[in-house]
Amino acid sequence: MSGNERDRLRELLDAVLDGADAGEPRTLAQMAGDAYTSPYHFNRLLSRGAGEPPVAMRRRVMLERAAWQLQHGGTVTDAAWAAGYESVEGFSRAYAKAFGHPPSTAAVSHWLPAPNGIHFHPPESLWVDSQERVLSPLTEQLVMHDLDDTRALLDLAKGLPAEVLTQVRLAGHEVLDWDGPEESLAQVLEATVWAKECWVASIEGLSMPVRSRTDSIVALVERHEAVAARWLAVVRDIERRGAWEDRLIDALCEPPESFQIGSVVAHVLTYAAHRRLLVRMMLRMAGVEVDRGDPIEWLRARRGEVPTV
């Protein structure tokens, strides 16, 4: 890229990010006007030069700034206004969609995946360029569908009486022998959350977490929200470093074992999908209506698409 091209890209980026510190809402037309070009050409030039449309870039960077503020004691309301949102509800939906958990749960990293390495960098609005690799669309969809679907099932289970949650429906059933019995709804849901807690601890090099075989769905929701953020950050970090072929020495095993990191992620997603289907089967056995858990339907709903007949 020539010096003139770099300078022009810098001008375009400045037009996108101007006023982000103050949380000023800016339209595509306003950005394009500052760059002395039409909205059509501004969108095309930025998308080609930075690999990301200007409106999407500004929204992402301001969400990163909000995540950093929340990490450092800011309130959800203040972060919402500073990010240019008209309501806390709208901000919370956008934040949860981007980070995989609500703003009430602290983000492990305030950076979101970016195709260009341009991020919010505290304490001022500095924009840094890295050799970042982002999740492939397939990996992103698999991971996010698993997290969203698990949370949806937990939310559905919250409204059920304790006797429905703890009733033995598959006597003697085990998904994996080292995880113990999964005979009831509560046990399968707890094992779904526990699996991520274990593997995240292994990948992060932490001690084996203490397992709480609780039947409380409220407690499981809290555990899921906490581990979901860490799991998403771990998978994104693996992708960013191109570390899918790396080996994980799992000292939590006795004796320690070596695993290819890509196979670990595949293992977690495979058994999470199996357990989510088990939960649906048990819910139907209890007379509870539940959807199919189809990732096609999930993605359509996430994008606001109406399925064709």
C-alpha positions as CSV (number, residue, x, y, z in Angstrom):
1,M,0.0,0.0,0.0
2,S,1.5,3.4,-1.0
3,G,1.8,6.3,1.4
4,N,-1.1,8.1,-0.2
5,E,-3.3,5.1,0.2
6,R,-2.3,4.7,3.9
7,D,-3.0,8.4,4.5
8,R,-6.4,8.2,2.9
9,L,-7.3,5.1,4.9
10,R,-6.2,7.0,8.0
11,E,-8.6,9.8,7.1
12,L,-11.4,7.4,6.6
13,L,-10.8,5.7,10.0
14,D,-10.7,9.1,11.7
15,A,-14.1,9.9,10.2
16,V,-15.4,6.6,11.6
17,L,-14.0,7.1,15.0
18,D,-14.5,10.8,15.5
19,G,-16.6,11.5,18.6
20,A,-16.5,8.0,19.9
21,D,-14.9,9.2,23.2
22,A,-18.0,11.2,23.9
23,G,-20.4,8.5,22.8
24,E,-21.8,10.7,20.0
25,P,-24.1,8.8,17.6
26,R,-23.0,9.3,14.0
27,T,-24.7,8.2,10.8
28,L,-23.0,6.9,7.7
29,A,-23.8,10.1,6.0
30,Q,-22.1,12.1,8.7
31,M,-19.0,10.0,8.6
32,A,-18.9,10.2,4.8
33,G,-19.3,14.0,4.9
34,D,-16.2,14.3,7.2
35,A,-14.3,12.3,4.7
36,Y,-15.5,14.4,1.8
37,T,-17.1,11.5,-0.1
38,S,-20.5,10.0,-0.7
39,P,-21.9,7.4,1.8
40,Y,-21.8,4.8,-1.0
41,H,-18.1,5.4,-1.8
42,F,-17.2,5.8,1.9
43,N,-18.7,2.4,2.8
44,R,-17.0,0.8,-0.2
45,L,-13.6,2.3,0.4
46,L,-13.6,1.5,4.2
47,S,-14.9,-2.0,3.6
48,R,-12.2,-2.7,1.0
49,G,-9.3,-1.0,3.0
50,A,-10.1,-2.2,6.5
51,G,-12.3,-5.3,5.8
52,E,-15.2,-4.0,7.9
53,P,-18.0,-1.6,7.1
54,P,-17.8,1.8,8.8
55,V,-21.0,1.5,10.8
56,A,-20.1,-2.0,12.1
57,M,-16.6,-0.8,13.0
58,R,-17.8,2.2,15.0
59,R,-20.4,0.0,16.8
60,R,-17.8,-2.6,17.7
61,V,-15.2,-0.2,18.9
62,M,-17.7,1.6,21.1
63,L,-18.8,-1.7,22.6
64,E,-15.1,-2.5,23.3
65,R,-14.9,0.9,25.1
66,A,-18.0,0.1,27.1
67,A,-16.6,-3.3,28.1
68,W,-13.4,-1.6,29.3
69,Q,-15.5,0.8,31.3
70,L,-17.5,-2.0,32.9
71,Q,-14.2,-3.9,33.7
72,H,-13.1,-0.8,35.6
73,G,-16.2,-0.2,37.7
74,G,-18.4,1.7,35.4
75,T,-22.2,1.1,35.5
76,V,-24.2,-0.5,32.8
77,T,-26.3,2.6,32.4
78,D,-23.2,4.9,32.1
79,A,-21.6,2.5,29.6
80,A,-24.8,2.4,27.5
81,W,-25.0,6.2,27.2
82,A,-21.3,6.5,26.5
83,A,-21.6,4.0,23.7
84,G,-24.3,6.0,22.1
85,Y,-27.3,3.8,22.9
86,E,-30.7,5.3,23.6
87,S,-31.7,2.7,26.1
88,V,-30.0,0.3,28.5
89,E,-32.1,-2.6,27.1
90,G,-30.8,-1.9,23.5
91,F,-27.2,-1.7,24.8
92,S,-27.6,-4.9,26.8
93,R,-28.9,-6.8,23.8
94,A,-26.0,-5.6,21.5
95,Y,-23.4,-6.3,24.2
96,A,-24.7,-9.8,24.9
97,K,-24.7,-10.6,21.2
98,A,-21.1,-9.3,20.7
99,F,-19.5,-10.8,23.9
100,G,-21.7,-13.8,24.5
101,H,-22.8,-12.7,27.9
102,P,-24.7,-9.8,29.5
103,P,-22.9,-6.6,30.5
104,S,-23.4,-7.5,34.2
105,T,-20.7,-10.2,33.7
106,A,-17.2,-8.8,33.3
107,A,-15.6,-9.5,29.9
108,V,-12.3,-11.4,30.1
109,S,-11.0,-9.1,27.3
110,H,-12.6,-5.9,26.1
111,W,-11.5,-6.6,22.5
112,L,-13.9,-8.2,20.1
113,P,-12.8,-10.1,17.0
114,A,-11.8,-7.6,14.2
115,P,-10.7,-8.3,10.6
116,N,-8.3,-5.4,10.8
117,G,-6.7,-5.3,14.3
118,I,-8.3,-1.9,15.0
119,H,-9.5,-1.7,18.6
120,F,-10.2,0.6,21.5
121,H,-7.0,0.9,23.6
122,P,-7.4,2.5,27.0
123,P,-7.1,4.9,28.7
124,E,-7.5,7.1,25.6
125,S,-9.1,6.3,22.3
126,L,-6.0,4.9,20.6
127,W,-6.5,2.6,17.7
128,V,-3.9,-0.1,17.3
129,D,-3.2,-2.4,14.4
130,S,-2.2,-6.0,15.0
131,Q,-1.7,-9.2,13.0
132,E,-4.9,-10.5,14.4
133,R,-6.7,-13.6,13.2
134,V,-10.4,-13.8,13.9
135,L,-12.7,-16.8,14.3
136,S,-13.8,-18.3,11.1
137,P,-17.6,-17.9,10.6
138,L,-18.2,-21.6,11.1
139,T,-16.3,-21.7,14.4
140,E,-17.9,-18.5,15.6
141,Q,-21.4,-19.9,14.8
142,L,-20.7,-23.3,16.5
143,V,-19.4,-21.7,19.7
144,M,-22.0,-18.9,19.9
145,H,-24.9,-21.3,19.1
146,D,-23.7,-23.6,21.9
147,L,-23.5,-20.8,24.4
148,D,-26.8,-19.2,23.4
149,D,-28.7,-22.5,23.3
150,T,-27.4,-23.6,26.7
151,R,-28.5,-20.3,28.2
152,A,-31.9,-20.7,26.5
153,L,-32.4,-24.2,28.0
154,L,-31.3,-23.0,31.5
155,D,-33.8,-20.1,31.2
156,L,-36.5,-22.6,30.3
157,A,-35.6,-24.9,33.2
158,K,-35.8,-22.0,35.7
159,G,-39.6,-22.1,35.5
160,L,-39.8,-25.8,36.4
161,P,-40.6,-27.2,39.8
162,A,-37.7,-29.0,41.7
163,E,-39.4,-32.4,41.3
164,V,-39.4,-32.1,37.5
165,L,-35.7,-31.1,37.5
166,T,-34.5,-33.9,39.8
167,Q,-36.8,-36.7,38.6
168,V,-34.8,-39.7,37.3
169,R,-35.7,-40.1,33.6
170,L,-32.7,-42.2,32.3
171,A,-31.8,-44.5,35.2
172,G,-28.1,-45.4,35.2
173,H,-27.3,-43.1,32.3
174,E,-23.8,-41.7,31.9
175,V,-22.6,-39.6,28.9
176,L,-18.9,-40.0,29.9
177,D,-18.0,-42.3,32.7
178,W,-15.7,-39.8,34.5
179,D,-18.5,-37.2,34.7
180,G,-20.8,-39.4,36.8
181,P,-24.6,-40.1,36.4
182,E,-26.7,-37.8,34.2
183,E,-30.1,-39.3,34.9
184,S,-32.2,-36.1,35.4
185,L,-32.6,-32.7,33.8
186,A,-30.6,-31.0,36.6
187,Q,-27.7,-33.4,36.3
188,V,-27.4,-33.1,32.5
189,L,-27.6,-29.3,32.7
190,E,-25.0,-29.2,35.4
191,A,-22.7,-31.5,33.5
192,T,-23.0,-29.2,30.4
193,V,-21.7,-26.3,32.4
194,W,-19.1,-28.3,34.3
195,A,-17.5,-29.6,31.2
196,K,-16.6,-26.1,30.1
197,E,-15.4,-25.1,33.6
198,C,-13.0,-28.1,33.6
199,W,-11.6,-27.6,30.1
200,V,-11.2,-23.8,30.5
201,A,-9.3,-24.4,33.7
202,S,-7.0,-26.9,31.9
203,I,-6.3,-24.5,28.9
204,E,-5.7,-21.6,31.2
205,G,-3.4,-23.6,33.4
206,L,-5.5,-23.3,36.5
207,S,-6.3,-25.8,39.3
208,M,-9.2,-28.1,38.9
209,P,-12.3,-26.1,40.0
210,V,-14.4,-27.5,42.8
211,R,-17.5,-29.1,41.4
212,S,-20.9,-28.2,42.9
213,R,-23.4,-30.8,41.8
214,T,-26.2,-28.3,42.4
215,D,-29.9,-28.7,41.4
216,S,-30.3,-25.0,41.5
217,I,-30.9,-23.6,38.0
218,V,-30.2,-20.1,39.3
219,A,-26.8,-21.2,40.4
220,L,-26.2,-22.9,37.1
221,V,-27.1,-19.8,35.2
222,E,-24.5,-17.8,37.2
223,R,-21.9,-20.5,36.5
224,H,-22.7,-20.6,32.8
225,E,-22.5,-16.8,32.5
226,A,-19.1,-16.9,34.2
227,V,-17.6,-19.7,32.2
228,A,-19.2,-18.7,28.8
229,A,-17.1,-15.5,28.7
230,R,-13.9,-17.4,29.5
231,W,-14.7,-20.1,27.0
232,L,-15.4,-17.6,24.2
233,A,-12.2,-15.7,25.0
234,V,-10.1,-19.0,25.0
235,V,-11.4,-20.1,21.6
236,R,-10.9,-16.7,20.1
237,D,-7.3,-16.6,21.5
238,I,-6.6,-20.1,20.0
239,E,-7.8,-18.8,16.6
240,R,-5.9,-15.6,16.9
241,R,-2.6,-17.4,17.6
242,G,-3.3,-20.1,15.0
243,A,-2.8,-22.6,17.9
244,W,-5.3,-25.4,16.8
245,E,-2.4,-27.9,16.4
246,D,-0.8,-27.0,19.7
247,R,-0.7,-29.6,22.4
248,L,-2.3,-29.2,25.8
249,I,-0.6,-31.0,28.7
250,D,-3.5,-31.5,31.0
251,A,-2.1,-31.7,34.5
252,L,-5.6,-32.1,35.9
253,C,-5.6,-35.6,34.6
254,E,-4.1,-38.4,36.7
255,P,-1.6,-39.1,35.2
256,P,-1.2,-36.0,33.1
257,E,-2.3,-36.4,29.5
258,S,-1.5,-34.6,26.2
259,F,-4.3,-33.4,23.9
260,Q,-4.3,-31.6,20.6
261,I,-6.0,-28.2,21.3
262,G,-8.4,-28.5,18.3
263,S,-9.6,-31.8,19.5
264,V,-10.4,-30.4,22.9
265,V,-12.6,-27.7,21.4
266,A,-14.3,-30.3,19.2
267,H,-14.8,-32.6,22.2
268,V,-16.5,-29.8,24.2
269,L,-18.8,-28.8,21.4
270,T,-19.7,-32.4,20.5
271,Y,-20.7,-33.4,24.0
272,A,-22.4,-30.1,24.6
273,A,-24.6,-30.6,21.6
274,H,-25.4,-34.2,22.7
275,R,-26.3,-33.0,26.2
276,R,-28.5,-30.2,24.9
277,L,-30.5,-32.8,22.8
278,L,-30.8,-34.9,26.0
279,V,-32.2,-31.9,27.8
280,R,-34.8,-31.4,25.1
281,M,-35.7,-35.1,25.2
282,M,-36.2,-34.9,29.0
283,L,-38.2,-31.7,28.8
284,R,-40.6,-33.4,26.3
285,M,-40.8,-36.4,28.6
286,A,-41.9,-33.9,31.3
287,G,-44.6,-32.5,29.0
288,V,-42.7,-29.2,28.3
289,E,-42.7,-27.7,24.9
290,V,-39.3,-26.9,23.5
291,D,-37.8,-26.0,20.2
292,R,-35.5,-28.2,18.1
293,G,-32.3,-26.4,18.9
294,D,-31.5,-26.1,15.2
295,P,-28.5,-23.9,14.5
296,I,-30.1,-22.8,11.2
297,E,-33.1,-21.5,13.1
298,W,-30.9,-19.9,15.7
299,L,-28.8,-18.0,13.2
300,R,-31.9,-16.8,11.3
301,A,-33.4,-15.5,14.6
302,R,-30.0,-13.9,15.6
303,R,-30.0,-12.0,12.2
304,G,-33.6,-11.1,12.3
305,E,-34.3,-13.1,9.2
306,V,-37.8,-14.4,8.3
307,P,-37.6,-18.0,7.0
308,T,-38.9,-18.6,3.6
309,V,-41.9,-20.9,3.1
